[in-house]
Amino acid sequence: MKKPAQFKLIGRKDIGRVDVPLKVNGTAKYGIDVQVPDMVYASVLEAPVEGAKVEVLNLGDVTKIKGVTKVIPLPFGVAVIGDTVEATRAGRNALKVKWDTTGAVAGNTDSDKAKEDYARNGKDPNAKTMVEYEVGDAPTALSSAAKVVEATYWSEYCYHAQMEPMNCVAKVSEDGQSAEIWTGTQFGALAANIISGILKTTPDKIKVNQQMLGGGYGRRIWPDAAIQATILSNITKKPVKLILTREDDVAAARPRPMTHHVLKAGLDPNGNLVGWHHRLVSENVDAVAAPPRFEATGGKDYIGARGLDQAFYGIRNVRAEYVRETRGMRVHAWRGIGSGYNKFAAESFIDEVANAAGKDPLAMRLELTKDQPRAQAVIKAVVEMSDFKRKRPGRGMGIAFSDYHGTLSAGVAEVSVDRTTGKIKVHNYWVAVDPGLVIQPDHVHGQLESAVVFGLSAALLEELTVKGGAIQQSNFNDYPVLRMSDLPDIHTKIVTTENPPTGMGEIGVVAVAPAIANALFQLTGKRIRNLPMSPDRVKRALA
């Protein structure tokens, strides 16, 4: 076996991606581009709240619209079938429906009102908790600590905001016992299993033709469009193409959950961190997105609780737990999964603990990782890249460390703030990563840059609000995402090791938000503990 130092291709030579030329010249084929013979189009008016049913359906002049061929009531809404996308959407828009929301699973969910329950359960010592990670005896360490630091953090619901709307072409056989679908999916086997259940057949009778994805980030795990297209193809006995509008997709989002965090840290008389307690209050993502795993683990949340542990910090007493909220929202995996919000809270809090101990936040991180050479390497690398200790007039510098599924990373943000508008400007972002043995270095840099942009947008802007179980946003006019003009210079570095290769798609998101929050605190002395760090929140904090 060759040693990595002898490799001539792996990690040494970038091989261009075969899909890039197609994407650049516009010839790449996505799910939205698929056409098959004898295909009809569908547009579905979904219930405004999941679980609501059609009480009264008034077709009016829908069937008189040119190109509309059929209207089909469904358990979850009303479908319009037609010869063109335009006809089906015109028909859908002309439908008059009165909804019965009696059985709506999220009908009583208001994100603002829910926060009262989240906050109460965050502090309730008798709340039912699930321990996700524990070493030592954190309760005892905290009760005997010379000083206890405590803070609370929040994050809001987030939309995936993938560029290509959800879509699928489905063709069910005449006997309804087999099907073929064309879609961009992150989990083809799941699509086959669900569709086979709908048709009461077996997964081997479902052919999934994987198409290019116009962005996924977790949204394309659950096959919403494939489910609906399959049901409609089975009814019409024709291939059906379903394309959600952006408004459809936002309304039927499977968002990152809203979360509340209560953190406590115990310090000894010398300012050493001796105890750590992190309570997460949130809906359980696994319960919605992966029920078999949820049941098998006795109710743990593999997705939502990711990042609660402090495995790379040498804290002898740690307890990480969550309190499950049941709100009926279809929460799901979102790029970075639980690490995105859990590390925002934890890495912001590390700075707060350092300040309470009279220590420098960077020095505390290096102290806590003294027995973790890989963690130290990425922290020191990003400090050197960013010239972290150099003072910049009118700018703040913040650092955060993160780990994700075996990959280690550290990020530094350089920020300023407009005190009149509250808008944070990130001027530079540096990130160092150790993903083990690197196969294609250029792809690693690309994944990091992409993830940083994703993390910046979520950290500064993105928020869904819910009233009466319905998402209030509809499109990018009221769900803003980061624009090119707001992007910082992004600097990436690979810290080369010979460890087994690990993931790169999500780690770059994780440190972005806490690095920005820590930089803002260094600049202003004000701590933002809620994502997103929107201009309104920043203005209130600075007032």
Secondary structure, DSSP 4 states (H G I P E B T S, - for coil): ---GGG-SSTTTS----TTHHHHHHT---BGGG---TT-EEEEEEE-SSTT-EEEEEE-TTGGGSTTEEEEEEETTEEEEEESSHHHHHHHHHH-EEEEE-TT-TTTT--HHHHHHHHHHHHH-TTS--EEEEEES-HHHHHHT-SEEEEEEEEE-BB----SSPPEEEEEE-TTSS-EEEEE--S-HHHHHHHHHHHHTS-GGGEEEEE-B-S--TTTTTS-HHHHHHHHHHHHHTS-EEEE--HHHHHHT--PBPPEEEEEEEEE-TTS-EEEEEEEEEEE-HHHHH-HHHHHHTTS--TTTTTT---TTS--S-EEEEEEEE---------TTHHHHHHHHHHHHHHHHHHHHTT--HHHHHHHHTTT-HHHHHHHHHHHHHHTTTS--TT-EEEEEEEEETTEEEEEEEEEEE-TTT--EEEEEEEEEEE-SS-S-HHHHHHHHHHHHHHHHHHHHT--B-EETTEE---STTTS----GGGPPEEEEEE----SPP---SSHHHHTHHHHHHHHHHHHHS----EES--HHHHHHHH-
